[in-house]
Amino acid sequence: MRRRAQAQCTLALVFLLASAVHAQNAFEPPSAAGIFNRYVAATGGQAAYDRIQNQITAITLTRDGQAVGHSTYYQTRAGDFRLIDVAGDQTTETGLNAGVAWRKTPESAELLESEGERGRVLRDAVMLPESQWRRFYKDAVFETGAPVEGKSCYQVAATPFVGQFQRLWFDDESGLLVKQEVTEPEGSVEFLFEDYSDAGAGLRMARKQTIQVNGVTFVVTVDRVQFNQPIPASTFDLPPEIARLLKKKSAQ
């Protein structure tokens, strides 16, 4: 569940700059670098992003208007990651610590070592990825201008540091990310980003994501986001079950 585009305010200045950029046709020809940099500026600016050292986000997942799950994830700039998913009476935890990717339920525990599963956790662990696009994407190219729900957009194809390529659409007028297609082992997943608003720390983010996967529509709503809060180091510790698996693997 991903994506998770974060952002900022100073709207008067941003819209002024966006208008000036548009008027001067600064993307002639468009470039992936220019489009990503414009997104960063429109959502808060690189300096604001660089001040963020950790992030705690709580979300609700709904289908057909009914809540089907709640998730809380913890991320640090150093790459520590823990995700807690609750669906009904089932809790699933996923994490990354010192390069070890893992998943745990009340019934099972496993090290995530396949390219697809491990790659997904490595990507999810990157905090505010579009603000670190040079690190997150190993290559990115402008493809074309393509509309999204009637809005003129710039379309970019980008390959993350692990995993298959993605396509991203940025609103021509505002510079905001409005759509993303991600290739996963299960197939293509489409994200639509809406309701950009103040997230604190001088950033703006999309508070709503509509996700299409295998013909099913889910809606993700951001309930709470916090930046630079005290997070106990133990949050990212390997659960005992995972530590035992790791020890057993090392002994083989």
Phi and psi in degrees as GROMACS dihedral restraints (atoms count N, CA, C in turn):
[ dihedral_restraints ]
;  ai    aj    ak    al  type     phi  dphi    fc
    3     4     5     6     1  -112.7    20    10
    4     5     6     7     1   170.2    20    10
    6     7     8     9     1    84.8    20    10
    7     8     9    10     1   124.2    20    10
    9    10    11    12     1  -153.1    20    10
   10    11    12    13     1    66.3    20    10
   12    13    14    15     1   -82.2    20    10
   13    14    15    16     1   126.9    20    10
   15    16    17    18     1  -110.8    20    10
   16    17    18    19     1   171.1    20    10
   18    19    20    21     1  -172.1    20    10
   19    20    21    22     1  -174.2    20    10
   21    22    23    24     1  -144.8    20    10
   22    23    24    25     1  -175.8    20    10
   24    25    26    27     1  -105.7    20    10
   25    26    27    28     1  -112.0    20    10
   27    28    29    30     1    33.9    20    10
   28    29    30    31     1    54.9    20    10
   30    31    32    33     1   -66.2    20    10
   31    32    33    34     1   -38.0    20    10
   33    34    35    36     1   -57.4    20    10
   34    35    36    37     1   -47.5    20    10
   36    37    38    39     1   -68.0    20    10
   37    38    39    40     1   -41.1    20    10
   39    40    41    42     1   -61.3    20    10
   40    41    42    43     1   -47.1    20    10
   42    43    44    45     1   -67.8    20    10
   43    44    45    46     1   -32.6    20    10
   45    46    47    48     1   -63.1    20    10
   46    47    48    49     1   -48.6    20    10
   48    49    50    51     1   -64.5    20    10
   49    50    51    52     1   -40.5    20    10
   51    52    53    54     1   -62.8    20    10
   52    53    54    55     1   -40.8    20    10
   54    55    56    57     1   -63.5    20    10
   55    56    57    58     1   -42.7    20    10
   57    58    59    60     1   -64.2    20    10
   58    59    60    61     1   -42.7    20    10
   60    61    62    63     1   -61.5    20    10
   61    62    63    64     1   -45.1    20    10
   63    64    65    66     1   -62.9    20    10
   64    65    66    67     1   -44.0    20    10
   66    67    68    69     1   -64.1    20    10
   67    68    69    70     1   -35.3    20    10
   69    70    71    72     1   -86.9    20    10
   70    71    72    73     1    -1.4    20    10
   72    73    74    75     1    55.2    20    10
   73    74    75    76     1    49.2    20    10
   75    76    77    78     1   -65.5    20    10
   76    77    78    79     1   -18.2    20    10
   78    79    80    81     1   -99.7    20    10
   79    80    81    82     1    51.5    20    10
   81    82    83    84     1  -121.1    20    10
   82    83    84    85     1    98.4    20    10
   84    85    86    87     1   -80.5    20    10
   85    86    87    88     1   156.7    20    10
   87    88    89    90     1   -64.3    20    10
   88    89    90    91     1   153.9    20    10
   90    91    92    93     1  -139.1    20    10
   91    92    93    94     1   150.7    20    10
   93    94    95    96     1   -60.5    20    10
   94    95    96    97     1   -42.1    20    10
   96    97    98    99     1   -59.9    20    10
   97    98    99   100     1   -45.6    20    10
   99   100   101   102     1   -63.5    20    10
  100   101   102   103     1   -37.7    20    10
  102   103   104   105     1   -69.7    20    10
  103   104   105   106     1   -44.2    20    10
  105   106   107   108     1   -64.3    20    10
  106   107   108   109     1   -43.0    20    10
  108   109   110   111     1   -64.1    20    10
  109   110   111   112     1   -35.9    20    10
  111   112   113   114     1   -66.6    20    10
  112   113   114   115     1   -39.5    20    10
  114   115   116   117     1   -60.2    20    10
  115   116   117   118     1   -46.0    20    10
  117   118   119   120     1   -58.8    20    10
  118   119   120   121     1   -44.3    20    10
  120   121   122   123     1   -64.2    20    10
  121   122   123   124     1   -40.1    20    10
  123   124   125   126     1   -71.4    20    10
  124   125   126   127     1   -19.8    20    10
  126   127   128   129     1  -108.7    20    10
  127   128   129   130     1     8.3    20    10
  129   130   131   132     1   146.3    20    10
  130   131   132   133     1   -26.0    20    10
  132   133   134   135     1    97.3    20    10
  133   134   135   136     1   148.5    20    10
  135   136   137   138     1   -61.1    20    10
  136   137   138   139     1   -36.4    20    10
  138   139   140   141     1   -61.7    20    10
  139   140   141   142     1   -41.0    20    10
  141   142   143   144     1   -65.3    20    10
  142   143   144   145     1   -43.1    20    10
  144   145   146   147     1   -62.2    20    10
  145   146   147   148     1   -41.8    20    10
  147   148   149   150     1   -65.8    20    10
  148   149   150   151     1   -20.0    20    10
  150   151   152   153     1   -78.9    20    10
  151   152   153   154     1   -12.9    20    10
  153   154   155   156     1   -81.8    20    10
  154   155   156   157     1   121.4    20    10
  156   157   158   159     1  -105.6    20    10
  157   158   159   160     1   -23.7    20    10
  159   160   161   162     1  -154.7    20    10
  160   161   162   163     1   164.9    20    10
  162   163   164   165     1  -145.9    20    10
  163   164   165   166     1   135.5    20    10
  165   166   167   168     1  -121.4    20    10
  166   167   168   169     1   125.1    20    10
  168   169   170   171     1  -130.8    20    10
  169   170   171   172     1   133.1    20    10
  171   172   173   174     1  -116.0    20    10
  172   173   174   175     1   131.6    20    10
  174   175   176   177     1  -132.5    20    10
  175   176   177   178     1   158.3    20    10
  177   178   179   180     1  -119.4    20    10
  178   179   180   181     1   134.0    20    10
  180   181   182   183     1  -105.4    20    10
  181   182   183   184     1   126.7    20    10
  183   184   185   186     1  -124.5    20    10
  184   185   186   187     1   154.2    20    10
  186   187   188   189     1  -139.1    20    10
  187   188   189   190     1   128.1    20    10
  189   190   191   192     1    53.5    20    10
  190   191   192   193     1    37.7    20    10
  192   193   194   195     1    80.3    20    10
  193   194   195   196     1    -1.2    20    10
  195   196   197   198     1  -109.7    20    10
  196   197   198   199     1   134.4    20    10
  198   199   200   201     1   -67.1    20    10
  199   200   201   202     1   130.1    20    10
  201   202   203   204     1  -118.9    20    10
  202   203   204   205     1    -4.6    20    10
  204   205   206   207     1  -177.5    20    10
  205   206   207   208     1   159.1    20    10
  207   208   209   210     1  -132.7    20    10
  208   209   210   211     1   141.4    20    10
  210   211   212   213     1  -135.7    20    10
  211   212   213   214     1   146.4    20    10
  213   214   215   216     1  -130.2    20    10
  214   215   216   217     1   129.3    20    10
  216   217   218   219     1  -127.8    20    10
  217   218   219   220     1   147.6    20    10
  219   220   221   222     1  -119.9    20    10
  220   221   222   223     1   131.7    20    10
  222   223   224   225     1  -137.5    20    10
  223   224   225   226     1   148.9    20    10
  225   226   227   228     1  -127.9    20    10
  226   227   228   229     1   159.2    20    10
  228   229   230   231     1   -62.3    20    10
  229   230   231   232     1   -27.1    20    10
  231   232   233   234     1   -73.4    20    10
  232   233   234   235     1   -10.0    20    10
  234   235   236   237     1   102.7    20    10
  235   236   237   238     1     5.4    20    10
  237   238   239   240     1   -71.4    20    10
  238   239   240   241     1   144.5    20    10
  240   241   242   243     1  -150.9    20    10
  241   242   243   244     1   137.3    20    10
  243   244   245   246     1  -147.7    20    10
  244   245   246   247     1   131.3    20    10
  246   247   248   249     1  -123.4    20    10
  247   248   249   250     1   130.0    20    10
  249   250   251   252     1  -117.8    20    10
  250   251   252   253     1   113.0    20    10
  252   253   254   255     1  -106.0    20    10
  253   254   255   256     1   130.6    20    10
  255   256   257   258     1  -123.2    20    10
  256   257   258   259     1   118.5    20    10
  258   259   260   261     1  -128.7    20    10
  259   260   261   262     1   108.8    20    10
  261   262   263   264     1    63.8    20    10
  262   263   264   265     1  -126.1    20    10
  264   265   266   267     1   -99.7    20    10
  265   266   267   268     1    13.5    20    10
  267   268   269   270     1  -104.5    20    10
  268   269   270   271     1   125.7    20    10
  270   271   272   273     1  -114.2    20    10
  271   272   273   274     1   128.4    20    10
  273   274   275   276     1  -120.7    20    10
  274   275   276   277     1   130.6    20    10
  276   277   278   279     1  -114.8    20    10
  277   278   279   280     1   138.8    20    10
  279   280   281   282     1  -131.8    20    10
  280   281   282   283     1   143.0    20    10
  282   283   284   285     1  -154.3    20    10
  283   284   285   286     1   169.6    20    10
  285   286   287   288     1  -140.9    20    10
  286   287   288   289     1   123.0    20    10
  288   289   290   291     1  -144.7    20    10
  289   290   291   292     1   123.9    20    10
  291   292   293   294     1    52.1    20    10
  292   293   294   295     1    38.6    20    10
  294   295   296   297     1    83.8    20    10
  295   296   297   298     1    -4.1    20    10
  297   298   299   300     1   -93.3    20    10
  298   299   300   301     1   116.9    20    10
  300   301   302   303     1   -99.1    20    10
  301   302   303   304     1   137.0    20    10
  303   304   305   306     1  -149.7    20    10
  304   305   306   307     1   164.0    20    10
  306   307   308   309     1  -142.7    20    10
  307   308   309   310     1   144.0    20    10
  309   310   311   312     1  -142.8    20    10
  310   311   312   313     1   136.5    20    10
  312   313   314   315     1  -124.0    20    10
  313   314   315   316     1   172.9    20    10
  315   316   317   318     1   -60.3    20    10
  316   317   318   319     1   -23.7    20    10
  318   319   320   321     1   -99.2    20    10
  319   320   321   322     1   -18.5    20    10
  321   322   323   324     1  -151.9    20    10
  322   323   324   325     1   163.6    20    10
  324   325   326   327     1  -145.8    20    10
  325   326   327   328     1   141.0    20    10
  327   328   329   330     1  -151.9    20    10
  328   329   330   331     1   147.5    20    10
  330   331   332   333     1   -83.2    20    10
  331   332   333   334     1   135.7    20    10
  333   334   335   336     1   -95.2    20    10
  334   335   336   337     1   106.1    20    10
  336   337   338   339     1  -120.8    20    10
  337   338   339   340     1   -13.7    20    10
  339   340   341   342     1   -69.6    20    10
  340   341   342   343     1   153.0    20    10
  342   343   344   345     1   -57.2    20    10
  343   344   345   346     1   -42.8    20    10
  345   346   347   348     1   -69.5    20    10
  346   347   348   349     1   -48.8    20    10
  348   349   350   351     1   -70.6    20    10
  349   350   351   352     1   -45.0    20    10
  351   352   353   354     1   -64.4    20    10
  352   353   354   355     1   -41.5    20    10
  354   355   356   357     1   -60.6    20    10
  355   356   357   358     1   -38.9    20    10
  357   358   359   360     1   -64.2    20    10
  358   359   360   361     1   -42.2    20    10
  360   361   362   363     1   -66.4    20    10
  361   362   363   364     1   -41.3    20    10
  363   364   365   366     1   -60.1    20    10
  364   365   366   367     1   -39.4    20    10
  366   367   368   369     1   -70.1    20    10
  367   368   369   370     1   -43.8    20    10
  369   370   371   372     1   -63.3    20    10
  370   371   372   373     1   -26.3    20    10
  372   373   374   375     1   -74.4    20    10
  373   374   375   376     1   -18.0    20    10
  375   376   377   378     1   -76.0    20    10
  376   377   378   379     1   118.6    20    10
  378   379   380   381     1   -78.4    20    10
  379   380   381   382     1   131.6    20    10
  381   382   383   384     1    49.4    20    10
  382   383   384   385     1    61.2    20    10
  384   385   386   387     1   -59.6    20    10
  385   386   387   388     1   -37.7    20    10
  387   388   389   390     1   -66.5    20    10
  388   389   390   391     1   -22.9    20    10
  390   391   392   393     1   -78.9    20    10
  391   392   393   394     1   -12.6    20    10
  393   394   395   396     1  -120.0    20    10
  394   395   396   397     1    38.6    20    10
  396   397   398   399     1   -61.1    20    10
  397   398   399   400     1   -30.9    20    10
  399   400   401   402     1   -66.2    20    10
  400   401   402   403     1   -31.5    20    10
  402   403   404   405     1   -83.6    20    10
  403   404   405   406     1   -40.8    20    10
  405   406   407   408     1   -72.0    20    10
  406   407   408   409     1   -39.9    20    10
  408   409   410   411     1  -104.9    20    10
  409   410   411   412     1   127.7    20    10
  411   412   413   414     1   -80.9    20    10
  412   413   414   415     1   -18.4    20    10
  414   415   416   417     1  -157.3    20    10
  415   416   417   418     1   152.5    20    10
  417   418   419   420     1  -153.2    20    10
  418   419   420   421     1   133.9    20    10
  420   421   422   423     1  -135.8    20    10
  421   422   423   424     1   143.6    20    10
  423   424   425   426     1   -71.8    20    10
  424   425   426   427     1   132.9    20    10
  426   427   428   429     1  -102.3    20    10
  427   428   429   430     1   -57.6    20    10
  429   430   431   432     1  -169.7    20    10
  430   431   432   433     1   174.0    20    10
  432   433   434   435     1   -95.6    20    10
  433   434   435   436     1   121.4    20    10
  435   436   437   438     1  -136.2    20    10
  436   437   438   439     1   132.2    20    10
  438   439   440   441     1   -73.2    20    10
  439   440   441   442     1   149.2    20    10
  441   442   443   444     1  -127.5    20    10
  442   443   444   445     1   114.7    20    10
  444   445   446   447     1    49.4    20    10
  445   446   447   448     1    46.0    20    10
  447   448   449   450     1    83.9    20    10
  448   449   450   451     1    -5.8    20    10
  450   451   452   453     1   -95.4    20    10
  451   452   453   454     1   134.9    20    10
  453   454   455   456     1   -70.1    20    10
  454   455   456   457     1   129.7    20    10
  456   457   458   459     1  -135.7    20    10
  457   458   459   460     1   157.4    20    10
  459   460   461   462     1   -95.0    20    10
  460   461   462   463     1   134.1    20    10
  462   463   464   465     1  -109.9    20    10
  463   464   465   466     1   131.2    20    10
  465   466   467   468     1  -124.7    20    10
  466   467   468   469     1   136.8    20    10
  468   469   470   471     1  -103.7    20    10
  469   470   471   472     1   127.7    20    10
  471   472   473   474     1  -140.4    20    10
  472   473   474   475     1   141.7    20    10
  474   475   476   477     1  -109.5    20    10
  475   476   477   478     1   118.0    20    10
  477   478   479   480     1   -67.4    20    10
  478   479   480   481     1   169.1    20    10
  480   481   482   483     1   -63.5    20    10
  481   482   483   484     1   -19.1    20    10
  483   484   485   486     1  -146.4    20    10
  484   485   486   487     1   137.4    20    10
  486   487   488   489     1   104.0    20    10
  487   488   489   490     1   178.7    20    10
  489   490   491   492     1   -83.4    20    10
  490   491   492   493     1   167.1    20    10
  492   493   494   495     1   -68.9    20    10
  493   494   495   496     1   159.3    20    10
  495   496   497   498     1  -125.2    20    10
  496   497   498   499     1   159.0    20    10
  498   499   500   501     1  -117.8    20    10
  499   500   501   502     1   139.5    20    10
  501   502   503   504     1  -130.9    20    10
  502   503   504   505     1   141.7    20    10
  504   505   506   507     1  -119.4    20    10
  505   506   507   508     1   127.5    20    10
  507   508   509   510     1  -116.5    20    10
  508   509   510   511     1   130.9    20    10
  510   511   512   513     1   -57.9    20    10
  511   512   513   514     1   128.0    20    10
  513   514   515   516     1   -60.8    20    10
  514   515   516   517     1   -37.0    20    10
  516   517   518   519     1   -82.0    20    10
  517   518   519   520     1   -46.8    20    10
  519   520   521   522     1   -95.7    20    10
  520   521   522   523     1   -21.9    20    10
  522   523   524   525     1    83.2    20    10
  523   524   525   526     1     1.0    20    10
  525   526   527   528     1   -82.0    20    10
  526   527   528   529     1   148.3    20    10
  528   529   530   531     1   -71.6    20    10
  529   530   531   532     1   124.1    20    10
  531   532   533   534     1  -118.2    20    10
  532   533   534   535     1   -18.7    20    10
  534   535   536   537     1  -152.9    20    10
  535   536   537   538     1   149.1    20    10
  537   538   539   540     1  -148.9    20    10
  538   539   540   541     1   138.3    20    10
  540   541   542   543     1  -117.0    20    10
  541   542   543   544     1   125.9    20    10
  543   544   545   546     1  -119.5    20    10
  544   545   546   547     1   133.1    20    10
  546   547   548   549     1   -90.0    20    10
  547   548   549   550     1   119.7    20    10
  549   550   551   552     1  -118.9    20    10
  550   551   552   553     1   164.8    20    10
  552   553   554   555     1   -54.9    20    10
  553   554   555   556     1   -31.3    20    10
  555   556   557   558     1   -79.1    20    10
  556   557   558   559     1   -11.1    20    10
  558   559   560   561     1   131.5    20    10
  559   560   561   562     1  -168.9    20    10
  561   562   563   564     1   -80.9    20    10
  562   563   564   565     1   137.7    20    10
  564   565   566   567     1  -120.2    20    10
  565   566   567   568     1   131.0    20    10
  567   568   569   570     1  -109.8    20    10
  568   569   570   571     1   132.9    20    10
  570   571   572   573     1  -117.6    20    10
  571   572   573   574     1   133.7    20    10
  573   574   575   576     1  -114.5    20    10
  574   575   576   577     1   129.4    20    10
  576   577   578   579     1  -107.4    20    10
  577   578   579   580     1   132.2    20    10
  579   580   581   582     1  -140.5    20    10
  580   581   582   583     1   171.1    20    10
  582   583   584   585     1    57.6    20    10
  583   584   585   586     1    56.0    20    10
  585   586   587   588     1   -68.4    20    10
  586   587   588   589     1   128.9    20    10
  588   589   590   591     1  -152.4    20    10
  589   590   591   592     1   174.0    20    10
  591   592   593   594     1   -62.7    20    10
  592   593   594   595     1   127.3    20    10
  594   595   596   597     1  -110.3    20    10
  595   596   597   598     1     1.8    20    10
  597   598   599   600     1    91.1    20    10
  598   599   600   601     1   166.8    20    10
  600   601   602   603     1    58.4    20    10
  601   602   603   604     1    23.2    20    10
  603   604   605   606     1    79.6    20    10
  604   605   606   607     1    14.3    20    10
  606   607   608   609     1  -114.1    20    10
  607   608   609   610     1   155.5    20    10
  609   610   611   612     1  -116.4    20    10
  610   611   612   613     1   151.1    20    10
  612   613   614   615     1  -146.4    20    10
  613   614   615   616     1   160.9    20    10
  615   616   617   618     1   -79.5    20    10
  616   617   618   619     1   119.7    20    10
  618   619   620   621     1   -84.7    20    10
  619   620   621   622     1    -9.3    20    10
  621   622   623   624     1  -137.4    20    10
  622   623   624   625     1   135.5    20    10
  624   625   626   627     1  -129.0    20    10
  625   626   627   628     1   128.7    20    10
  627   628   629   630     1  -101.4    20    10
  628   629   630   631     1   125.1    20    10
  630   631   632   633     1  -116.3    20    10
  631   632   633   634     1   129.7    20    10
  633   634   635   636     1  -111.4    20    10
  634   635   636   637     1   121.1    20    10
  636   637   638   639     1  -143.1    20    10
  637   638   639   640     1   122.1    20    10
  639   640   641   642     1    52.2    20    10
  640   641   642   643     1    40.9    20    10
  642   643   644   645     1    78.5    20    10
  643   644   645   646     1     3.5    20    10
  645   646   647   648     1  -109.8    20    10
  646   647   648   649     1   138.7    20    10
  648   649   650   651     1  -106.5    20    10
  649   650   651   652     1   128.5    20    10
  651   652   653   654     1  -121.0    20    10
  652   653   654   655     1   155.2    20    10
  654   655   656   657     1  -123.5    20    10
  655   656   657   658     1   128.2    20    10
  657   658   659   660     1  -104.9    20    10
  658   659   660   661     1   126.0    20    10
  660   661   662   663     1  -116.4    20    10
  661   662   663   664     1   128.7    20    10
  663   664   665   666     1   -79.7    20    10
  664   665   666   667     1   114.4    20    10
  666   667   668   669     1   -84.8    20    10
  667   668   669   670     1   -36.9    20    10
  669   670   671   672     1  -156.4    20    10
  670   671   672   673     1   138.4    20    10
  672   673   674   675     1  -136.0    20    10
  673   674   675   676     1   134.8    20    10
  675   676   677   678     1  -132.3    20    10
  676   677   678   679     1   139.9    20    10
  678   679   680   681     1  -117.2    20    10
  679   680   681   682     1   146.6    20    10
  681   682   683   684     1    54.1    20    10
  682   683   684   685     1    43.5    20    10
  684   685   686   687     1   -99.1    20    10
  685   686   687   688     1   152.5    20    10
  687   688   689   690     1   -62.2    20    10
  688   689   690   691     1   123.1    20    10
  690   691   692   693     1  -121.1    20    10
  691   692   693   694     1   116.5    20    10
  693   694   695   696     1   -56.2    20    10
  694   695   696   697     1   138.6    20    10
  696   697   698   699     1   -58.5    20    10
  697   698   699   700     1   -29.2    20    10
  699   700   701   702     1   -64.9    20    10
  700   701   702   703     1   -17.7    20    10
  702   703   704   705     1   -55.2    20    10
  703   704   705   706     1   -33.5    20    10
  705   706   707   708     1  -101.5    20    10
  706   707   708   709     1     3.9    20    10
  708   709   710   711     1   -62.4    20    10
  709   710   711   712     1   148.0    20    10
  711   712   713   714     1   -67.8    20    10
  712   713   714   715     1   132.2    20    10
  714   715   716   717     1   -59.4    20    10
  715   716   717   718     1   152.6    20    10
  717   718   719   720     1   -53.6    20    10
  718   719   720   721     1   -39.0    20    10
  720   721   722   723     1   -61.9    20    10
  721   722   723   724     1   -39.5    20    10
  723   724   725   726     1   -72.4    20    10
  724   725   726   727     1   -40.3    20    10
  726   727   728   729     1   -59.4    20    10
  727   728   729   730     1   -38.8    20    10
  729   730   731   732     1   -66.1    20    10
  730   731   732   733     1   -41.6    20    10
  732   733   734   735     1   -61.6    20    10
  733   734   735   736     1   -41.3    20    10
  735   736   737   738     1   -66.0    20    10
  736   737   738   739     1   -41.7    20    10
  738   739   740   741     1   -63.9    20    10
  739   740   741   742     1   -41.7    20    10
  741   742   743   744     1   -64.1    20    10
  742   743   744   745     1   -40.3    20    10
  744   745   746   747     1   -65.8    20    10
  745   746   747   748     1   -40.0    20    10
  747   748   749   750     1   -65.6    20    10
  748   749   750   751     1   -28.2    20    10
  750   751   752   753     1   -80.6    20    10
  751   752   753   754     1   -14.4    20    10
